[in-house]
Structure formats: structure tokens, C-alpha cells
């Protein structure tokens, strides 16, 4: 019996159209493309600006239950749903984030979908793609270099070198760089100080690029970045040291959305990639808004489970960009329900209906939460070969009790044909006009109360505790005019709580906020909870050990 093909083998065998032909499906003329080879391109800014007067299509969010080591397939479902909507005759565009090299070489793998529901060219997208992440890394580190250079050449802004808050970034998992000392080696190298690296997808520059409306808005937001504080505790901004013009110049091409295609040759805009457990976890506003002008249905995804990605999509991205989703798909699997019901990864192949019923409470909590934002919900059960009919029925029955229809989807194996039923249901929901979207907290609520609202209403925690000094920082943010900003919760994606081992649908736990950071340019306040890290490390056996180039010059081991 032949082994099933890997994702990379399926992607490599795909029959791709020239990118200009894919663009015509969206009404984008060839002269408005900047080609990166035959199968990927950027869409020019003047064409995007000309779309502003056109009506918007319907925005559909794909989110998921809390992720487990078994894998849920949220990006795969996003692609499968987009292809299926096109299959039933709907003019559709897909909007995804770009993958980070760190997880790609670490443990999580790429982010282009899987099986017969992928965006291609898979290898390029998962590696260097069009260079957007490199540009973001360069712009971020240019600012870091200019801060230290400003201090070296006289420090006209009176920066307190003990209070420089701008770290450096690298798009790689490297725990050794989390905390470092810079400028050793004597006076010629500057003033030694403690510093560190975050991963590029946690950079405020990444978040800014993904929330900016255009190049002018990008440069304005870059100027708002708080990089340090003076001895009198007043903030120093990126604009104060003259960095924003050069940063925006480095990012001028990265601001343009990337057009690629699915295996079934449907258009996909893959642009931006902020982490959802650290930043807001959504693709760029530029790409989403362009897709809404070019298609009748836009399918997008938000990172990790709905407690992180969907909450931030609703409370940060939609709030800032004025977006209003028409429907939401929650991806669930029999395997995730069993793991939330207490089954180990090694035992997932054995039928366990009781565990499905126990673990389905995680799905139920996410259904309740999405509805709290006024968005209608359908559940997509992403099918795995080990699922039994009894387990599938148990998950469907549980969703029905919650008032949501759960539809079995086989897009991984069958492509669009395996998600037609889901597409028909999603189109009906979106066309039904029942969405009454609104964020779960008002702009004017104090920052600590915004944090408490998310913890209590979305996570079902009982209380928020804070590290010493956090309340004072939040009060200072409010005094400086940032109290209206939304909060961006940074926590583990594996649980509603800040404890990754607390599975299912826990209640009445505490959430500890150890640190808060002002992302003034991005337009949110980050609350770091539990042990979440802004620079991940590699696992014991990183994926990088399996990735290589074979004798024919083809990449092997990428998944």
C-alpha cells in the first residue's frame, strides 16, 4: 500500500497558473502587479488606492478551539472553505498570514494549509517568500541601532539608558538571545547595557505594518513607537531620533499585499504575520480591505484558538479598521476533543466517545464567546482518518445542544469537494444578515478593566492579579492619553487560562499579569500573562534537522 503524499509533495505536484491569470479572477490587471517570478506577485499601491469607492464583500472569520499537539487544521480549513465557496460559484478571496521562519524550523511547521487545501508555492511562502519579514526585521533593528547611536553621539534627547525599552528582533527561535548585554568592548562600542531579542513576529513593527491603512499611516504609526524614557520618565518616540523615514522606506514594498493561489488556482492574499499569543494574530488590514473590494466573500483566519486570535481580531483589528464580520467558522476536531477530555496524543487512534463528550466543552466555550461578539457561528469538524462515526456524531450532537450546526469537512483529502456543505452553510449565514457585531468592551473603559473583561468574559477566570508596578504603569499610560487603546493579551494558546496544562473549559481561576507594554504605534497595550515568551526556543528535535536539499535541488522535510 502506497504511503500518502506529504504536504510538500502535493503542493509541488499542483498545476499552477501564471500569477497574472490568478489576478484576473479578482479583477487586478497585469500592469498593477509586481511579479516575483511566475507564481507570486505584489499588488501595487496606486491600484489599491483606487479601490476605496467600491462596495465591500462579506468577511468570514475562521477560528478554532484551543490548539493541541494533535493539530486542528485552521489554515487548512480556511483554504478549503475558500476553494469550496469558489466551487459553488461565489467570487472568493482568501486572506492568510505569512509563516514565521522560527516555528517553521522549530516544531509547528509552516502555515500554508495542508493536503489538498493549500496555498502555493508552499516552499517559497514558508521560507523567504517576497522578503517581507526580512524588511520588517531590518526596519526594527535599524531603529535599535539608531537609538544606541543617538546615545553615543551626545544623547540630545536625554535618554536614560536604563530605560531603553526597544529590543532587537530575529525571525528565528533562539532562546540564547532572550536576555543579553550589548556594547561590550570599551568606549568605542558605546555604553554597555542589558538588552535582548524578540522574534520578528512579536515586533511592534510587524503589528504596525498589519494594522496600517497605507504608507502614510505606516510612517505616522512608526513615529508613535515609544523606544525609551528620559530620567524624568517622559517617553522618547522613534520620531524624536529621526528614524521613521528610513524605516518606512525599508517597508515600502513589504506594505504591499502578496498574491498567490491555492492548489485549485483560487486567489489568496498572504500578507503579514503577527503571533496571536503575543501580538494580535491577524493578516494585514491592507490585504483584508483589498480583498473585500475585489471579492464577494473574503475568508480569513486568526491565530491559535478563539480565546486569542478571534478575540483580538474582533477587539483590535475590527475595531481599528472598521471591519464587521458576517460569519465565523470554529474549527474543531475529534482529536482535540479527546485530548481536552484527557486522552494522550499516543492514544488518539483508539475510539473514545466518552472522552469526546468530556472534551467538547472546550468547543462549547468558544461557541459562546464568538456569539458574545454578535457574530453567527458554524462549526467545521476537520476530518482525520482515525475518526470514527460514533465520535463524529458525539461532537455534532454536542454542537447542536449549543445551538450550532457542526459540519464534517474532508477538504484535506478531497479539496473543495470535501467542504461544499460547509461553504453552503457559511454563504447562507453571511447572506442572512444576522450579524450584529460589536467588541466586548468600550474604548473608554480603564485599561485594567479591559483586561478583567477579557479574563472574565472570554476566559471565565475569576480574578486578575498583577505584578508590582503594573497598575502604576497602566495609570501612566492613561495619563499620557493611551487609555482608549484596546488590550492585547499575551498568554499560552493551549488553555483558556494562563496555565497550558489546564485543558477543557476551566472556570474560576486566576490570571496573573506579570508585565504590560505600550505599543503606541500599533495602537494597543500588551498584557503578558503567565510564562508566555516573546522569543521562543527550539524543541529537543527541531524540524530543521529534517529539512534538506536533495540531489535534484528540491527541498525535503518541509511540512
PETABEL-V932134 format. One record per pair of residues at least 6 apart in sequence whose ideal C-beta (glycine too) atoms are under 6 Angstrom apart, sorted by the first residue. I is the first residue (numbers start at 1). J is the second residue. Records with the same first field share a line. If there is no record, write none. Layout:
# PETABEL-V932134
I = J, J
This chain:
# PETABEL-V932134
7 = 114, 559
8 = 558
11 = 118, 120, 122
14 = 120, 263
16 = 39, 120
17 = 265
18 = 38
19 = 39, 40, 41
20 = 30
22 = 261, 267
23 = 33
25 = 267
26 = 267, 294
27 = 294
32 = 44, 47
33 = 41
34 = 41, 42
35 = 41
36 = 130
39 = 121
40 = 260
41 = 259
42 = 256, 258
43 = 257, 259
48 = 290
51 = 293
54 = 293
56 = 292
57 = 292, 295, 296, 297, 298
58 = 297, 326, 430
59 = 298, 323, 325, 326
60 = 299, 327, 426, 430
61 = 313, 325, 328
62 = 77, 78, 301, 329
63 = 302, 306, 309, 310, 330
64 = 72, 74, 305, 331
65 = 305, 332, 336, 362, 363, 366
66 = 305, 362, 494
67 = 304, 493
68 = 336, 339
69 = 345
70 = 335, 339, 345, 348
72 = 331, 333, 336
73 = 382
74 = 301, 331
75 = 111, 113, 301
76 = 113, 114, 117, 412
77 = 331, 380, 382
78 = 299, 301
79 = 113, 117, 262
80 = 117, 411, 419
81 = 299, 419, 422
82 = 92, 94, 299
83 = 262, 264, 266, 416
84 = 416, 419, 420, 423
85 = 92, 297, 423
86 = 92, 266
87 = 416
88 = 423
90 = 296, 297
91 = 295, 296
92 = 295, 297
93 = 267, 291, 295, 298
94 = 268, 299
95 = 269, 283, 287, 288, 291, 300
96 = 270, 283
97 = 272, 273, 283
98 = 129, 270, 273
99 = 110, 111, 126
100 = 171, 201, 273
101 = 171, 172
102 = 172, 173, 199
104 = 110, 126
105 = 542, 543, 544
106 = 173, 538, 542
107 = 539
109 = 559
110 = 126
112 = 118, 119, 122, 125
113 = 119
114 = 412
115 = 412
116 = 415
117 = 411, 412
118 = 263
119 = 260, 262, 268
123 = 555
130 = 258
132 = 254
133 = 171, 200
135 = 250, 251, 254
136 = 200, 205, 206
137 = 169, 171, 200
138 = 250
139 = 205, 247, 250, 251
140 = 169, 203, 205
141 = 168
143 = 238, 243
144 = 166, 168
146 = 241, 243
147 = 166, 227
148 = 190
150 = 241
151 = 159
152 = 190
157 = 236, 240
158 = 230
159 = 228, 236
160 = 229, 230, 231
161 = 191, 193
163 = 228, 229
164 = 228
166 = 227
167 = 196, 198
168 = 197
169 = 198, 200, 203
170 = 197
171 = 200
173 = 536, 537, 538
175 = 537
177 = 197
178 = 196, 535
179 = 196
180 = 195, 196
181 = 192, 194
182 = 195
183 = 189, 190, 191, 192
184 = 192
197 = 535
198 = 534, 535
199 = 535
201 = 273, 274, 275
202 = 275, 278, 279, 534
204 = 225, 519, 521, 522
206 = 274
207 = 274, 279, 522
208 = 221, 521, 522
209 = 272
210 = 272, 274, 284
211 = 285, 320, 522
212 = 218, 221
215 = 255
218 = 248, 255
219 = 244, 248
221 = 521
222 = 238, 244, 247, 521
223 = 238, 239, 244
224 = 520, 521
225 = 238, 521
226 = 235, 518, 520
227 = 236, 238
228 = 236
229 = 235
238 = 244
257 = 269, 271, 286, 287, 290
258 = 270, 271
260 = 268, 270
262 = 268
264 = 416
269 = 287, 291
271 = 283, 284, 287
272 = 283, 284
274 = 280, 281
276 = 303, 304, 308, 309
277 = 304, 308, 493, 532
278 = 490, 534
280 = 312, 316, 488
281 = 302, 303, 309, 312
282 = 302, 313, 317
285 = 321
291 = 298
292 = 298
302 = 309, 310, 313
303 = 309
304 = 493
305 = 493
306 = 366, 369, 370
307 = 458, 496
308 = 493
311 = 458
314 = 373, 439
315 = 439, 486
316 = 486, 524
319 = 439, 486
320 = 523
324 = 437
325 = 375, 437
326 = 430, 435
327 = 376, 426, 429, 430
328 = 370, 375, 377
329 = 378, 380
330 = 366, 379
331 = 380, 382
332 = 363, 379, 381
333 = 382
334 = 387, 391, 395
335 = 348, 384
337 = 356, 359, 360, 395
338 = 348, 352, 355, 356, 359
340 = 359, 362, 503, 504
341 = 355, 358, 359
343 = 352, 355
349 = 386
351 = 388
353 = 390, 391, 394
356 = 391, 394, 395
357 = 394
360 = 395, 398
361 = 504, 505
362 = 504, 505
364 = 402
365 = 505
367 = 377, 402, 404
369 = 458
370 = 377
373 = 437
374 = 436, 437, 438
375 = 435, 437
376 = 429, 434, 435
377 = 404
378 = 405, 425
379 = 399, 404, 406
380 = 407, 409, 422
381 = 395, 406, 408
382 = 409
383 = 408, 410
392 = 408
396 = 406
399 = 406
407 = 421, 422
409 = 418, 419, 422
410 = 418
411 = 418, 419
440 = 457
441 = 450, 453
443 = 484
447 = 474, 525
448 = 474
450 = 487
451 = 464, 487, 527
452 = 464
454 = 489
455 = 461, 464, 511
459 = 496
460 = 507
461 = 509, 511
462 = 508
463 = 510
464 = 511
465 = 510, 512
466 = 513
467 = 514
470 = 513, 516
473 = 516
477 = 518
485 = 523, 524, 525
486 = 524
487 = 525, 527
488 = 524, 526
489 = 527
490 = 526, 528, 532
491 = 498, 529, 530, 532
492 = 500, 530
494 = 500
495 = 502
496 = 506
497 = 506, 509
498 = 511, 529, 530
511 = 529
513 = 527, 529
514 = 528
515 = 528
516 = 527
517 = 526
518 = 525
519 = 526
546 = 557
547 = 557, 558
548 = 556, 557
550 = 556
